[in-house]
C-alpha cells in the first residue's frame, strides 16, 4: 500500500536590503543617517547622538551605504592626521 503524496512547500526567503541607519565611528551608537538632497546636489551624513557630520557631493550612481563608507574614510583620515 502506498502513502499519499505530500504537497511540497516552497519557502519564500525575504529579500536582503541595504541598511538605512549606520553605526557611528566616534561614539559607537547606531544613529548615523544619510540624507540625500538632489536639488542642491548634496548628501548630508550626520550622527544623531554625538553630532558628527560630513557633507558630500551627490552622485547619481552611489547609494547611501557608499556615502557612509566615504564618511568612515574621512573620519579615519582625520583621526590619523590628528594623532
C-alpha positions as CSV (number, residue, x, y, z in Angstrom):
1,X,0.0,0.0,0.0
2,X,1.2,3.4,-0.8
3,X,1.1,6.7,1.1
4,X,-0.5,9.8,-0.2
5,X,1.9,12.2,-1.8
6,X,2.5,15.2,0.4
7,X,2.5,18.7,-1.1
8,X,5.8,20.3,-1.5
9,X,6.2,23.5,0.4
10,X,8.1,26.4,-1.2
11,X,10.0,28.6,1.2
12,X,10.0,32.3,0.4
13,X,13.1,34.0,1.6
14,X,12.9,37.7,2.4
15,X,15.0,39.9,0.1
16,X,18.0,41.4,1.8
17,X,18.0,45.1,1.8
18,X,20.7,47.7,2.4
19,X,20.7,49.3,5.9
20,X,19.1,52.7,6.4
21,X,20.8,53.6,9.8
22,X,24.5,53.0,10.5
23,X,27.0,52.9,13.4
24,X,28.9,56.0,14.3
25,X,32.7,55.6,14.3
26,X,33.2,58.1,17.1
27,X,30.5,57.2,19.7
28,X,29.5,53.7,18.6
29,X,25.8,54.4,18.6
30,X,23.6,53.1,15.7
31,X,22.3,56.6,14.8
32,X,24.1,57.7,11.6
33,X,21.6,58.7,8.9
34,X,22.3,59.7,5.3
35,X,20.1,62.4,3.8
36,X,20.2,63.0,0.0
37,X,19.2,66.4,-1.3
38,X,19.1,66.1,-5.1
39,X,18.0,69.7,-5.6
40,X,21.2,71.2,-4.0
41,X,23.4,68.2,-5.1
42,X,24.5,67.4,-1.6
43,X,24.4,64.4,0.7
44,X,24.4,65.1,4.4
45,X,25.7,62.3,6.8
46,X,25.1,63.0,10.5
47,X,25.1,61.1,13.8
48,X,22.1,61.9,15.9
49,X,23.9,61.1,19.2
50,X,27.2,62.9,19.0
51,X,26.6,65.4,16.1
52,X,29.5,64.2,13.9
53,X,28.6,65.3,10.4
54,X,30.0,65.5,6.9
55,X,28.7,66.7,3.5
56,X,29.4,65.1,0.2
57,X,28.7,65.9,-3.4
58,X,25.7,64.0,-4.8
59,X,26.5,61.3,-7.4
60,X,23.6,59.5,-9.1
61,X,25.3,56.1,-9.1
62,X,26.1,56.0,-5.4
63,X,23.8,54.6,-2.7
64,X,23.6,55.8,0.9
65,X,25.8,52.9,2.1
66,X,28.5,54.3,-0.3
67,X,28.3,57.7,1.3
68,X,28.6,56.1,4.7
69,X,31.8,54.4,3.6
70,X,33.1,57.8,2.4
71,X,32.1,59.2,5.8
72,X,34.1,56.4,7.6
73,X,37.1,57.1,5.3
74,X,37.0,60.8,6.1
75,X,36.8,60.2,9.8
76,X,39.7,57.7,9.7
77,X,41.8,60.2,7.7
78,X,41.0,62.9,10.2
79,X,41.8,60.7,13.2
80,X,45.1,59.6,11.6
81,X,46.1,63.2,10.9
82,X,45.3,64.3,14.4
83,X,47.2,61.6,16.1
